């Protein structure tokens, strides 16, 4: 390969590799920096002495964070809303996108424009809250799933993808007497794996990171999500660090290098929140590029 390239091409390739490597480092380093600070001596972290290499490695920060009251139940609620919410979003958005791609759909142009308009205008927080209240979504787990099941952006992605599929796939099934629902479930939806995986990543990240709906709609601590609970602890980092230090002192196991500080609390909570969602990307990466390029001009 190198023999077939001239000097100018090699220089361009070298510059491209350098730029992309630099961009990768810029994206990865913040995560790496936070991680090594959670594993290093808290005393050195508070003094700003941990930059590239962890020192005096320990896992006490995570042990203390996972001891926080209500954390297991909140994690279960977050996992539940992420899984159910993502599945509901994929099914609802895919079906509506398929419906909008059918030319024979009644009022197709009007309904599609009506959906797109909602991307640019919304009623605001107060009307939204009143609507959720009237629908019985206060202190209700389904408030995490139902309101987010339909998204205009995801409908547009699915619509574009369905229009890119060959019409002959449905025509043969239609000739055999298959209706819209059968064609959707047996032909369109199975073929929509790339765009469904893309939407799954977006929806899962949105569900996992969301905490404002808990803030406005939920009063019962039994329905608190992991993000909302950690958001509260994050705002109370100073008091939390002091309380955990007091517990360690009473047990006679206080160690300055492993004693939680406000900085270590914030960084450890950040890792706890971010790490699970990072596990999703490797499983969907092979579909992601293909799905996100739907509708692009290809040569």
N, C-alpha and C positions, 0 to 999 in steps of 0.2 A: 504493500500500500504506500509506504513511504517513497519507494522508487518512482511511483507514478505521479508524485506531487512535486511541483516546482517550489522554489524558495519562497515565493510570495504566499502560496497556499499554506506552507508550514508556519510562516509567521502569523497569518490570520488564525490558524488553528491554535497556535500557542497563546495568542491573545485571548481567544474565546475561552480556552481551558482556564486561563488565569482569572478572567472575569467571573466565570461561573463558579470556580473554586472559592473565590473571594465572597461571592454572594451566598454560597452554601455555608461558609464559616460565619458570616454575619447572621444568618438565620439560626444556626445551631448553637452558637456561642451563648446567647442569653439563657437557653435551657441548661446548657452545661454549667454555666456560672452559678445558676440558682441551685442546681443539684449538688455541686461540690461544696457549696456553702452550707447546705443542710447536713452534709456528712462530716464536715470539719468541726474543729473545736469552736464552740460558740463564743468563747472569749476572743479568739483570733478573728472570728467573723465580725464581731462587734467593733473590733479595732481596724477593720478593713484590710487585713493582711492576707486574705485568701483571694487570689486572682486567677491562677491557671491550674494549680495543683492542690488537691485536698491535703490537709494536714490534721494529724491526730483523729483519724477516721473513727466514727461511732454512729450508731443508729438510734441513740436515745431520743432524738427529736421525734422520730416517727413513732416510737413506743409511747411517748407522752401524748402526741397528737391523737393517736388511735384510742387513747383512754378517755377522750372527751365524751361527755354525756350526750346521748342521743345520736352519736355518729353512725352506729350500725343501721338503725332504722332509717336515718336520712339517706344513707348510701343505697339502701334497698329501694326507697321511694325514687331516687334519681335513676337507678338502673331500670326500674319499672316504667317510669315515664319516658325514658330514652328509647327503650325497646318498643313499647306499645305506640308511642308517638311517632317513631320513625316508620313502623309498619303501616300505621293509619295514614300517614302522609304519602307514602309510596302508593298505596292502593287507591286512595281518593284522588290524588293528583294525576296518576296514570290513567284512571278511568275517565276523568274529566278531560284530560288532554286528548285521549282517544276520541271522545265524543266531539270535541272541537275540531278534530282533524277530518271528520266526516262531512262532506259537502251537502249531504241530504239532511243534516241536522237542522231542525226548525229554528229560524232566527240565529243561525250560527254566527254571522258577522256581528249582530247586535250583542249577543251574549259574550262573545270573545272580547269585544271592546269594553263591555261593562266590567269584565274581570280585570282587564289591563288597567282601567281607570283606578281601581282600588289600590294599585301599586303606588300611585302618586298622591292620593288623598285619603285621609282617615278622619274619623270623627273626633279623636282626642281621647285622653285618659278617662275623663269623667263619663262621657257617653258610653265608652267601652266598659267601664266598671258597672254602670247601671244596667247595661245589656247582660253582662255576666251574672249580675245579681238576679235579674228577672228570669234568666235561664236556669237558676239554681246551681250556679257554679261556685258559690262561696263555700269554703271548707269542703271541697269535693275533689277527690283525686282526678276525676275526669276533666277538670278544668285545665290539667296539664296536657291532655290528649286531644279532646274534641276541637277546641278553638284553633289549634295549629294543624289540623288534619288537611286543610285545603290552603294552598299557597299559590297566588297568581304566577309567581316566577317559575315554580315547578311545573305548573300546568303548561306554561309556554314551552318549557324544555321538552316535556312529553309530547306536546302537540307537534313540535318540529320534528321530533324523532319518528313519531308515527307517520308523518307525511313523507319521511325519507324511505320508508319500507315499500317494497314492491306491491302494488295493488293486486297483482295476480294471486298473492298468497290468500287474500280474503275472497277473491272472486271464486276460486275453486271451492272453498268451504261454503260460500253462499249458494253455489250451485247444488251442493249436497244438502241444502236445507238448514245450514247453521245460522242462528240468529246473531245479533250483535254481542250478546253476553257470552255465547259460546266462542265466537271468534276472538273476543277480547281475552278470555281466560285461557284458551288453548293455543292461540296463535300470537296475538299482539303482546300480551304480558310476558310470556316466556322469551320472546325476542327482544324485550326491552331491558335485558339485564345490564348493559353498559350504562344507560341513562338512569336506571333504577339504583345502581350502585353509586353513581354520582350524587343523586338526590339523597340517598341514604347517608352519605358522609355529611352533606350540608345539614340535613335534618337532625342527625344524631348529635352533631356538634352544637347546634342551636338548642336542642332539648337539654343536653348535658350542662351547658353553660348558663342556661336561663335561671334567674332567681327573682326577677321583678314580678312575675305572675304570683309567686309565693308571697311576696311583699304586699301585694294589693288584695289578693283573694283568699289567703289562708291565715287563719288565726290559731288553729290547733297545731301544737308542736308535733303531733303524730304524723302530720302531712308535710313537715318541713323537708325540703330537698337538701342534699349534701352541700350544694353551692350556697344556698341561703344560710344554712347553719354555719358554714365556714366563713361566709361573708360577715355574719355577726361576730364570730370569733376574731376575724381579721380586724374589725373595727375596735375590738376590745383587746388587742394584742398586748398592750402594756399590762392591763389588769390580769389577763390570762397568764402571761409569763410570770408575774409576781405570785399568783396563786399556785402555779405548778412548782415554782421554786420553794414556796412555803411547804408544800407537800413533801418534797424531797428532803427538806431540812428536818421535818418532823420524823421522817423515816431514818434519819441519820445517814443518808446516802448522797448528800450534796457534793457535787464536784463542779468546780467553776467552769471547766472546759465543756461539761455536758449540761450545764444548767441553762434552761431555756431563756432566751432574751426576746424582746419584741421583734428584732430582725429575724431571728431563727424561726419564730412562730410564723411570721408572714411568708418566709421562703418555703418552709415545710408545707404550709397550707397550699401554697401555689403549686408545688409538685404533686400533692395529693389530688388536686382538682384537675391538673393538666394531664398527668400521666395516663389515666385510663382511656381518655379520648384519643391519645396518640396510638394506642394499640389497634384502633379501628383502621387506620390508613393502610397498613401493609396488606390487609385482606381485600381492600377495594381498589388498590393502586392500579392494577392492570386494567380495570374498567374505567378508571377516573378520566384519563386523557381522552379516550375514545368518546366517552359520554359528554364531556365538557366541550368537545369540538363539534357537537351536533349543530348543523346549520352553517358551519364555516365554509368558505370557498376553498375547494381543494383542486389542485392541478392534476 
